[in-house]
Amino acid sequence: MSGCLDQELNEVEKTLCAASAAKILCSAIFISNRDAKEAFQNSVLSTPLTVRGRALPQDAYTKIDVDWDDKSVRVTVFDSPPRAAKFYGDQGCIILPYDANDVFFEPVELSSSLPDPMDQAWPMGDVLPSVSLPSEVDEAKLKGAVDAAFVPEAYTVAFLVVYKGQLIAERYSLGVTKDTLLESWSMGKSITATLIGVLIREGHFGIEDPAPVPEWQRQGDSRSKIRIADLLRMSSGLRFSSPGDPPHTLKQGVSDHMYVYSGAIDVFQYSINSRLEFPPNTVGRYRNCDPLTLGYIIKRAVCESGEEYLSWPQRALFDRIGVRRQVLETDPYGNFIMSGFDYGTPRNWARLGLLYQQDGVWEGKRILPVGFAEFVGTPAPAWEEPIYGGLFWVNGRGDLKLPRDAFHMEGYGGQSVIIDPSHELVVVRMGHTRGGSYPVEVFNEALLKLIDAIENG
């Protein structure tokens, strides 16, 4: 099979696969501190990047070199030239361009203004109360819910439950701890939404305003009608091929949606230069161009304010909700690829979910605009099915065995942060990508048991 695939793939496709594998393995080793062999088996071989409709088999990766001193990884796929990814500290691992040995920006060292987490109580810190569970929660049933989340086929590595602001359940596996920064993939889109919310709160623009992309403001450019709201709802109408499109329509052998991850390109310029395929707010499509365009808007707003871009998320958001380190990786030009390259601890994600469960208010201070949490958690009108909101997925069809007003962040590999306003509940489930195809019924079993533990304790 791999021999046939070798003959089918062109050199560009092979090098994209090599670049993707190098980056995923680099991040797993140098951000998550995982064993290289374990990470290759549980993450690289299940990479979202597919060519010709399938992931590469193990023997396609003909050479893998980890340089521990340089903190880089080089991968060769079949007979292609090797591709490399290198660790750049707080900007994580970055794929190096094919013809370059370094990135095109100056990396920035980040620091949090917060004290040691063991000196602060949850949720600003990691000190948990010694009090027992809330009286209405059945401890045995709660344990049963957690057990249900860790069936072997799920490859779950973290499961947390926050109820009425209190962390009532937490379990880890496969060497993961509360401090492990894990691959989060498309949950980073919800961070993009949150940063947009912060900028709206600060008065930079309104959610119904036209997207402030100068390249779209030329006379006769129909993209000028795209609003911030349309980008949040992935309803911009921009043409951007996705993994489900016919292979003959893909320019690089992979979709645009995936090319931004492996191409070592300026992802913002690649996205904003997309042409219009549908009138804005008429068709909903899951396409990376929309969150990346919002990323471009974020960068412009921050830089125009005279602030340092790479450290701004830490100051503007993370320090305010108790998150001391969240690695947002960039392209070689220093643009955040928050559509999928982001690493955070399970507790970090629980805090972000709690911010939304509390309607954008944190310890009495409003961080997100009034109504923003409702906006992202409401089905987008242009989508045929009520499954997507504002860079959050929504439970409009009842796919999750939770109330219909529940909404969630979601990333490849079954990464999930569920916000259930009706139960004042946040649920975090994280796992390596090898378990990404486990049935939703498995997760629903854990959710059903959890709700039973709360309602019938």
For each residue, the residues with C-beta under 8 A, 3 or more apart:
1: 4 5 57
2: 5 6 56 57 59 60
3: 6 7
4: 1 7 8
5: 1 2 8 9 52 54 56 57 60
6: 2 3 9 60 78 79
7: 3 4
8: 4 5 52
9: 5 6 13 14 17 51 52 78 253
10: 13 14 253
11: 14 15 80 81
12: 15 16 252 253
13: 9 10 16 17 51 52 252 253 254
14: 9 10 11 17 18 77 78 79 80
15: 11 12 18 19 77 80 81 83 98
16: 12 13 19 20 49 51 252 253 254 259 262 263
17: 9 13 14 20 21 49 51 56 60 77 262
18: 14 15 21 22 61 75 76 77 80 82 83
19: 15 16 22 23 75 83 85 95 262 263 264
20: 16 17 23 24 47 49 95 261 262
21: 17 18 24 25 44 47 56 61 64 75 77
22: 18 19 25 26 73 74 75 83 84 85 95
23: 19 20 26 27 73 85 93 94 95 261 262 341
24: 20 21 27 28 39 43 44 47 183
25: 21 22 28 29 36 39 40 43 44 64 66 73 75 85
26: 22 23 29 30 71 72 73 85 86 87 93
27: 23 24 30 31 32 85 92 93 183 329 341 343
28: 24 25 31 32 34 36 39 43 44 183
29: 25 26 32 33 34 36 39 66 73
30: 26 27 33 71 87 93
31: 27 28 87 92 93 181 327 343
32: 27 28 29 39 180 181 182 183 343
33: 29 30 180
34: 28 29 38 39 175
35: 38 39 175
36: 25 28 29 39 40 66
37: 40 41
38: 34 35 41 42 174 175
39: 24 25 28 29 32 34 35 36 42 43 44
40: 25 36 37 43 44 45 61 64
41: 37 38 44 45 434
42: 38 39 45 46 155 432 433 434
43: 24 25 28 39 40 46 47 183 413 432 433 434
44: 21 24 25 28 39 40 41 47 61
45: 40 41 42 55 56 58 434
46: 42 43 55 413 432 433 434 436
47: 20 21 24 43 44 50 55 433
48: 185 243 258 261 340 412 433
49: 16 17 20 55 254 258 261 262
50: 47 53 54 55 243 254 258
51: 9 13 16 17 54 56 253 254
52: 5 8 9 13 247 253
53: 50 247
54: 5 50 51
55: 45 46 47 49 50
56: 2 5 17 21 45 51 60 61 77
57: 1 2 5 60
58: 45 61
59: 2 62
60: 2 5 6 17 56 57 77 78
61: 18 21 40 44 56 58 64 75 76 77
62: 59 76 77 78 79
63: 74 75 76 82
64: 21 25 40 61 73 74 75 76
65: 73 74 75 82
66: 25 29 36 72 73
67: 70 71 72 73 74
68: 71
69:
70: 67 86
71: 26 30 67 68 86 87
72: 26 66 67 84 85 86 87
73: 22 23 25 26 29 64 65 66 67 84 85 86 93
74: 22 63 64 65 67 82 83 84
75: 18 19 21 22 25 61 63 64 65 82 83 84
76: 18 61 62 63 64 79 80 81 82 83
77: 14 15 17 18 21 56 60 61 62 80
78: 6 9 14 60 62
79: 6 14 62 76
80: 11 14 15 18 76 77 83
81: 11 15 76 98
82: 18 63 65 74 75 76
83: 15 18 19 22 74 75 76 80 95 96 98
84: 22 72 73 74 75 95 96
85: 19 22 23 25 26 27 72 73 93 94 95 96
86: 26 70 71 72 73 93 94 96 103
87: 26 30 31 71 72 92 93
88: 91 92 93 94 103 107
89: 107 109
90: 107 108 109 110 310 325 327
91: 88 94 107 108 310 327 328 329 330 334
92: 27 31 87 88 327 328 329 330 341 343
93: 23 26 27 30 31 73 85 86 87 88 329
94: 23 85 86 88 91 103 329 330 331 332
95: 19 20 22 23 83 84 85 262 264 331 332
96: 83 84 85 86 100 101 102 103 264 332
97: 100 264 332
98: 15 81 83 264
99:
100: 96 97 103 104 332
101: 96
102: 96
103: 86 88 94 96 100 107 330 332 333 334
104: 100 332 333 334
105: 330 332 333 334
106: 334
107: 88 89 90 91 103 310
108: 90 91 308 310 311
109: 89 90
110: 90 310 311 314 325
111: 314
112: 314 318 319 323 324 325
113: 315 319
114: 117 120 124 125 319 322 324
115: 119 120 125
116: 119 120 125
117: 114 120 125 126 127 322 324
118: 125 126 127
119: 115 116 125 127
120: 114 115 116 117 124 125 126 127 322
121: 124 125 127 128 129
122: 125 126 127 128 129 166 167 322
123: 162 165 167 321 322 350 351 354
124: 114 120 121 321 322 363
125: 114 115 116 117 118 119 120 121 122 322
126: 117 118 120 122 178 347
127: 117 118 119 120 121 122
128: 121 122 167
129: 121 122 166
130:
131:
132:
133: 137 139 142 168
134: 137 163 164 166 168
135: 457
136: 454 457
137: 133 134 142 163 168 453 454 457
138: 141 142 452 453 456 457
139: 133 142 143 453
140: 143 144
141: 138 144 145 449 452 453 456 457
142: 133 137 138 139 145 146 161 168 169 450 453
143: 139 140 146 147 169
144: 140 141 147 148 449 453
145: 141 142 148 149 161 169 446 447 449 450 452 453
146: 142 143 149 150 159 161 169 171 446
147: 143 144 150
148: 144 145 151 442 445 446 449
149: 145 146 154 156 159 171 429 443 446
150: 146 147 154 156 159 171 173
151: 148 154 156 438 442
152: 155
153: 435 438 442
154: 149 150 151 414 431 435 438 442 443
155: 42 152 174 414 431 432 434 435 438
156: 149 150 151 159 173 414 429 430 431 435
157: 172 173 174 176 180 182 430 431 432
158: 171 172 173 176 180 182 346 428 429 430 431
159: 146 149 150 156 169 170 171 427 428 429 430 446
160: 167 169 170 346 347 350 426 427 428
161: 142 145 146 167 168 169 170 425 426 427 428 450
162: 123 165 166 167 168 350 353 354 357 425 426 427 428
163: 134 137 166 168 423 424 425 426 454
164: 134 424
165: 123 162 354 358 424
166: 122 129 134 162 163
167: 122 123 128 160 161 162 170 347 350
168: 133 134 137 142 161 162 163
169: 142 143 145 146 159 160 161
170: 159 160 161 167 178 346
171: 146 149 150 158 159
172: 157 158 176 177 178 180 346
173: 150 156 157 158 176
174: 38 155 157 432
175: 34 35 38 180
176: 157 158 172 173 180 182
177: 172 180
178: 126 170 172 345 346 347
179: 345
180: 32 33 157 158 172 175 176 177 345 346
181: 31 32 325 326 327 343 344 345
182: 32 157 158 176 343 344 345 346 415 430
183: 24 27 28 32 43 343 411 413 415 432 433
184: 187 188 342 343 344 349 411 415 430
185: 48 188 340 342 411 412 413 415 433
186: 189 339 340 409 410 411 412 415
187: 184 190 191 342 349 409 410 411 415 416 417
188: 184 185 191 192 328 337 338 339 340 341 342 411
189: 186 192 193 291 338 339 340 391 409
190: 187 193 194 352 376 391 392 409 417
191: 187 188 194 195 313 317 326 328 338 342 352
192: 188 189 195 196 291 294 295 298 338 339 391
193: 189 190 196 197 232 291 294 376 390 391 392
194: 190 191 197 198 317 352 355 368
195: 191 192 198 199 298 313 316 317
196: 192 193 199 200 228 232 294 297 298
197: 193 194 200 201 360 367 368 369 372
198: 194 195 201 202 316 317 367 368
199: 195 196 202 204 205 298 301
200: 196 197 203 204 205 206 207 228 368 369 372
201: 197 198 366 367 368 369 372
202: 198 199
203: 200
204: 199 200 301 305
205: 199 200 209 212 228 297 301
206: 200 209 228
207: 200 227 228 229 232 369 372 375
208: 227 228 229
209: 205 206 212 227 228
210: 224 225 226 227 228
211: 216 226 227 228 230 231 236 293 297
212: 205 209 297 300 301
213: 216 217 223 226 272 293 296 297
214: 217
215: 218 272 273
216: 211 213 221 223 224 226 272
217: 213 214 221 224
218: 215 221 224
219:
220:
221: 216 217 218 224
222: 225 276 279
223: 213 216 226 238 275 276
224: 210 216 217 218 221
225: 210 222 279 280
226: 210 211 213 216 223 230 231 236 237 238 280
227: 207 208 209 210 211 230 231 280 281
228: 196 200 205 206 207 208 209 210 211 231 232 294 297
229: 207 208 232 233 281 375 390
230: 211 226 227 233 235 236 237 280 281 290 382
231: 211 226 227 228 234 236 290 291 293 294 297
232: 193 196 207 228 229 290 294 375 376 390 391
233: 229 230 281 284 380 381 382 383 388 389 390
234: 231 284 285 286 287 290 291 380 388 391
235: 230 280 281 282 283 284 285 290 380 381 382 383
236: 211 226 230 231 280 289 290 293
237: 226 230 276 277 278 279 280 281 282 283
238: 223 226 271 274 275 276 277 287 289 290 293
239: 274 275 276 277
240: 256 257 271 274 285 287 288 289
241: 245 249 250 251 255 256 257
242: 245 255 256 257 285 286 287
243: 48 50 255 257 258
244:
245: 241 242 249 250 255
246: 249 250
247: 52 53 250 253
248:
249: 241 245 246
250: 241 245 246 247 253 254 255 256
251: 241 256 259
252: 12 13 16 259 263
253: 9 10 12 13 16 51 52 247 250
254: 13 16 49 50 51 250 258 259 262
255: 241 242 243 245 250 258 259
256: 240 241 242 250 251 259 260 270 274 287 288 289
257: 240 241 242 243 260 286 287 288
258: 48 49 50 243 254 255 261 262
259: 16 251 252 254 255 256 262 263 265 270
260: 256 257 263 265 267 270 271 288 292 331 337 339
261: 20 23 48 49 258 337 340 341
262: 16 17 19 20 23 49 95 254 258 259
263: 16 19 252 259 260 270
264: 19 95 96 97 98 331 332
265: 259 260 269 270 331 332
266: 269 270 331 332 333 335
267: 260 270 271 292 295 331 335 337 339
268: 271 272 292 293 295 296 299 333 335
269: 265 266 272 273
270: 256 259 260 263 265 266 267 273 274 292
271: 238 240 260 267 268 274 288 289 292 293 296
272: 213 215 216 268 269 293 296
273: 215 269 270
274: 238 239 240 256 270 271 289
275: 223 238 239
276: 222 223 237 238 239 279 280
277: 237 238 239 283
278: 237 282 283 285
279: 222 225 237 276 282
280: 225 226 227 230 235 236 237 276
281: 227 229 230 233 235 237 381 382
282: 235 237 278 279 382
283: 235 237 277 278 382
284: 233 234 235 380 382 383 384 388
285: 234 235 240 242 278
286: 234 242 257 388
287: 234 238 240 242 256 257 290
288: 240 256 257 260 271 291 292 339 340
289: 236 238 240 256 271 274 292 293
290: 230 231 232 234 235 236 238 287 293 294
291: 189 192 193 231 234 288 294 295 338 339 391
292: 260 267 268 270 271 288 289 295 296 337 339
293: 211 213 231 236 238 268 271 272 289 290 296 297
294: 192 193 196 228 231 232 290 291 297 298 391
295: 192 267 268 291 292 298 299 335 336 337 338 339
296: 213 268 271 272 292 293 299 300 335
297: 196 205 211 212 213 228 231 293 294 300 301
298: 192 195 196 199 294 295 301 302 336
299: 268 295 296 302 303 309 335 336
300: 212 296 297 303 304
301: 199 204 205 212 297 298 304 305
302: 298 299 305 307 308 309 312
303: 299 300 306 307 309
304: 300 301
305: 204 301 302
306: 303
307: 302 303 312 315
308: 108 302 311 312
309: 299 302 303 312 334
310: 90 91 107 108 110 330 334
311: 108 110 308 314 315
312: 302 307 308 309 315 316
313: 191 195 316 317 318 326 328 336
314: 110 111 112 311 317 318 319 326
315: 113 307 311 312 318 319
316: 195 198 312 313 320
317: 191 194 195 198 313 314 320 321 323 367
318: 112 313 314 315 321 323 324 326 348
319: 112 113 114 314 315 323 324
320: 316 317 362 365 367
321: 123 124 317 318 351 352 354 355 362 367
322: 114 117 120 122 123 124 125 351
323: 112 317 318 319 326 344 348 351 352
324: 112 114 117 318 319
325: 90 110 112 181 345 348
326: 181 191 313 314 318 323 342 343 344 348
327: 31 90 91 92 181 342 343 344
328: 91 92 188 191 313 336 338 341 342
329: 27 91 92 93 94 336 337 341 342 343
330: 91 92 94 103 105 310 333 334 335 336 337 341
331: 94 95 260 264 265 266 267 334 335 337
332: 94 95 96 97 100 103 104 105 264 265 266
333: 103 104 105 266 268 330
334: 91 103 104 105 106 309 310 330 331
335: 266 267 268 295 296 299 330 331
336: 295 298 299 313 328 329 330
337: 188 260 261 267 292 295 329 330 331 340 341
338: 188 189 191 192 291 295 328 341 342
339: 186 188 189 192 260 267 288 291 292 295
340: 48 185 186 188 189 261 288 337 411 412
341: 23 27 92 188 261 328 329 330 337 338
342: 184 185 187 188 191 326 327 328 329 338
343: 27 31 32 92 181 182 183 184 326 327 329
344: 181 182 184 323 326 327 348 349
345: 178 179 180 181 182 325 348 349
346: 158 160 170 172 178 180 182 349 350 428 430
347: 126 160 167 178 350 351
348: 318 323 325 326 344 345 351 352
349: 184 187 344 345 346 352 353 409 417 428 430
350: 123 160 162 167 346 347 353 354 417 426 428
351: 123 321 322 323 347 348 354 355
352: 190 191 194 321 323 348 349 355 356 409 417
353: 162 349 350 356 357 409 417 418 419 426 427 428
354: 123 162 165 321 350 351 357 358 426
355: 194 321 351 352 358 360 361 362 367 368
356: 352 353 359 360 368 373 376 377 407 419
357: 162 353 354 419 420 421 424 425 426
358: 165 354 355 361 362
359: 356 368 370 373 374
360: 197 355 356 366 367 368 369 370 372 373
361: 355 358 364 365 366 367 368
362: 320 321 355 358 365 367
363: 124
364: 361
365: 320 361 362
366: 201 360 361 369 370
367: 197 198 201 317 320 321 355 360 361 362
368: 194 197 198 200 201 355 356 359 360 361 372 373
369: 197 200 201 207 360 366 372
370: 359 360 366
371: 374 375
372: 197 200 201 207 360 368 369 375 376
373: 356 359 360 368 376 377 419
374: 359 371 377 378
375: 207 229 232 371 372 378 389 390
376: 190 193 232 356 372 373 389 390 391 392 407
377: 356 373 374 389 390 392 394 405 406 407 419 421
378: 374 375 389 390 394
379: 383 386 387 388 389 394 396
380: 233 234 235 284 383 388 389 390
381: 233 235 281
382: 230 233 235 281 282 283 284
383: 233 235 284 379 380 386 387 388
384: 284
385: 396 397
386: 379 383 394 396 397
387: 379 383 393 394 396 397 399
388: 233 234 284 286 379 380 383 392 393 394
389: 233 375 376 377 378 379 380 392 393 394 407
390: 193 229 232 233 375 376 377 378 380
391: 189 190 192 193 232 234 291 294 376
392: 190 193 376 377 388 389 407 408 409
393: 387 388 389 407 408 409 410
394: 377 378 379 386 387 388 389 406 407 408
395: 398 399 400 402 403 404 405 406 407 408
396: 379 385 386 387 404
397: 385 386 387
398: 395 401 404
399: 387 395 440
400: 395 406 408 418 440 443 444 447
401: 398 444 447 448 451
402: 395 406 418 420 422 423 447 451
403: 395 406 420 421 422 423
404: 395 396 398
405: 377 395 420 421 422
406: 377 394 395 400 402 403 418 419 420 421 422
407: 356 376 377 389 392 393 394 395 418 419
408: 392 393 394 395 400 416 417 418 419
409: 186 187 189 190 349 352 353 392 393 415 416 417
410: 186 187 393 415 416
411: 183 184 185 186 187 188 340 415 416
412: 48 185 186 340 415 433 436
413: 43 46 183 185 430 431 432 433 434 435 436
414: 154 155 156 429 430 431 435 436 438 443
415: 182 183 184 185 186 187 409 410 411 412 429 430 431
416: 187 408 409 410 411 427 428 429 430 443
417: 187 190 349 350 352 353 408 409 426 427 428
418: 353 400 402 406 407 408 425 426 427 428 429 447
419: 353 356 357 373 377 406 407 408 425 426
420: 357 402 403 405 406 423 424 425 426 427
421: 357 377 403 405 406 424
422: 402 403 405 406
423: 163 402 403 420 451 454 455
424: 163 164 165 357 420 421
425: 161 162 163 357 418 419 420 450 454
426: 160 161 162 163 350 353 354 357 417 418 419 420
427: 159 160 161 162 353 416 417 418 420 447 450
428: 158 159 160 161 162 346 349 350 353 416 417 418
429: 149 156 158 159 414 415 416 418 443 446
430: 156 157 158 159 182 184 346 349 413 414 415 416
431: 154 155 156 157 158 413 414 415 434 435 436
432: 42 43 46 155 157 174 183 413 435
433: 42 43 46 47 48 183 185 412 413 436
434: 41 42 43 45 46 155 413 431
435: 153 154 155 156 413 414 431 432 438
436: 46 412 413 414 431 433
437:
438: 151 153 154 155 414 435 442 443
439: 442 443
440: 399 400 443 444
441: 444 445
442: 148 151 153 154 438 439 445 446
443: 149 154 400 414 416 429 438 439 440 446 447
444: 400 401 440 441 447 448
445: 148 441 442 448 449
446: 145 146 148 149 159 429 442 443 449 450
447: 145 400 401 402 418 427 443 444 450 451
448: 401 444 445 451 452
449: 141 144 145 148 445 446 452 453
450: 142 145 161 425 427 446 447 453 454
451: 401 402 423 447 448 454 455
452: 138 141 145 448 449 455 456
453: 137 138 139 141 142 144 145 449 450 456 457
454: 136 137 163 423 425 450 451 457
455: 423 451 452
456: 138 141 452 453
457: 135 136 137 138 141 453 454
